[in-house]
Amino acid sequence: MTTVAAHPVLGRSLDLHPQVALRPEPFGALAYHYDTRRLVFLKHPDVVRVVRELGNHDTVADTLTACDIAPVRHDAFASAISSLLDSEMLRDRTG
């Protein structure tokens, strides 16, 4: 997939950090990190669905495909996922 080369995050294997809880909200969800006490708003139900599914697929790109996210939206999702990585809401999957 050409978008993987444009956004390295799309080729990564990620998962929700084990210290993060997602609370559903009408706009999407609130993500709360118990260790850092950081609170992040996930402002779209599609982002919440992708975040919840990350651990079930080999890569972020595979997750987007499995969640039927249109390829034209992959850049926006890559940015959102990168932000979630920076805020430690997501982490690289090990083993």
C-alpha positions in Angstrom: 0.0 0.0 0.0 1.5 3.3 -1.0 0.2 5.2 2.1 2.4 3.0 4.3 5.5 4.6 2.8 4.1 8.1 3.2 3.2 7.5 6.9 5.4 5.0 8.7 2.9 4.7 11.5 0.6 2.8 9.1 3.1 0.0 9.0 3.4 -0.3 12.8 1.9 -2.9 15.1 0.1 -0.9 17.8 -2.2 -1.5 20.7 -4.0 0.5 23.3 -1.7 1.1 26.3 -2.8 -1.3 29.1 -3.1 1.7 31.5 -5.6 3.4 29.2 -9.4 3.2 29.6 -11.8 4.3 26.9 -15.1 5.7 28.0 -17.8 5.9 25.2 -19.3 9.4 24.6 -21.8 10.7 22.0 -18.9 12.4 20.1 -16.6 9.3 20.2 -14.8 8.5 23.5 -12.6 9.8 26.3 -9.2 8.1 26.7 -7.7 8.3 30.2 -4.2 7.2 31.0 -4.1 6.1 34.6 -0.3 6.5 35.0 0.2 9.9 33.3 -3.3 11.1 34.2 -3.6 12.4 30.7 -7.1 12.8 29.2 -7.6 12.7 25.4 -10.8 13.2 23.4 -11.3 10.8 20.5 -13.7 13.0 18.5 -15.1 10.5 16.0 -16.6 7.1 16.4 -14.5 5.8 13.6 -11.3 6.7 15.5 -12.6 4.9 18.5 -13.4 1.8 16.4 -9.9 1.8 14.9 -8.2 2.2 18.3 -10.2 -0.7 19.8 -9.3 -2.9 16.8 -5.5 -2.2 16.6 -4.6 -5.2 18.6 -6.5 -7.5 16.4 -4.6 -6.8 13.2 -0.9 -6.9 12.1 -0.6 -3.2 11.3 -2.4 0.1 11.5 -3.0 -0.1 7.8 -4.6 -3.6 8.1 -6.8 -2.2 10.9 -8.0 0.7 8.8 -8.8 -1.8 6.0 -10.6 -4.1 8.4 -12.6 -1.2 9.8 -13.7 -0.1 6.2 -11.9 3.3 6.5 -11.7 4.7 3.0 -8.2 5.1 1.7 -8.7 8.9 1.2 -9.0 9.1 5.0 -5.9 7.1 5.9 -3.7 10.3 6.1 -6.0 11.8 8.7 -6.0 8.6 10.7 -2.2 8.3 10.5 -2.0 11.8 12.1 -4.6 10.9 14.8 -2.8 7.7 15.6 0.6 9.5 15.7 -0.9 11.9 18.2 -2.2 9.1 20.3 1.3 7.5 20.3 2.9 10.8 21.3 0.5 11.1 24.2 1.2 7.5 25.2 -2.4 6.3 24.7 -1.1 3.7 22.2 2.1 1.7 22.3 4.0 -0.6 20.0 2.9 -4.2 20.3 5.6 -6.5 21.6 6.2 -10.2 20.9 
